[in-house]
Amino acid sequence: MSEQIINLLITGTLDTLQMTIISTVMAMLLGIPLGVILVVTSKGHILENVALNKVLGAIVNATRSVPFIILMVAIIPFTRMVAGTSIGTTAACVPLTIAAIPFLARLVETSIKDINFGVIEAAQSMGASPLQIIWKVLLPEALPTIIDNVTVLIVNLIGYSAMAGAIGGGGLGDIAIRYGYQRFQADIMIATIIILVILVQLVQMIGDAWSKAMNKK
């Protein structure tokens, strides 16, 4: 494998990491609060608002039901408006983030719902406000599981970022398609697969270690 191809793979790996990190951070900033809202506004919970819950739930379900490859194409005008272009690493972050937010929100919702409601009732009996319950009870109790959820999200985003290469999103997916598929260079295709597998393994190892550390506290 030539030095040029090695440099290309390094650049592609960095682009994939950039897309994954940006979309993960944005998903955490928006998806975790959305997941909390989906729980606390549900029937019988601390901030019950069934109408809002149903609207948000419908939006989340609608977004999650669209396959990522279709989502990327469908929101090209929006991507161009936000990123100034519909091609490249920066542009790929837009559909990746939109796909990641509802995905993480549902995972977080499930994690918080698993918390024993007796803990919440105990906090209420001590006069805790809904905001205090969210910050001091729900999120701390669900934190180890939320870390696992973020790990799952990152692994999925690495796969999605590879798919983004199908429409010029950059990264390892773009290299695999342009060189491995279109030019029949099997060695490059294999190299991109190996790098993606390594990235996923590293993410899973770090996520598992972090989750175990949180469980011990």
Secondary structure, DSSP 8 states (H G I E B T S, - for coil): --HHHHHHHHHHHHHHHHHHHHHHHHHHHHHHHHHHHHHHTSTTSTT--HHHHHHHHHHHHHHHTS-HHHHHHHTHHHHHHHHS-SSSHHHHHHHHHHHHHHHHHHHHHHHHHTS-HHHHHHHHHTT--HHHHIIIIIHHHHHHHHHHHHHHHHHHHHHHHHHHGGGT--HHHHHIIIIIISS--HHHHHHHHHHHHHHHHHHHHHHHHHHHHHHH-
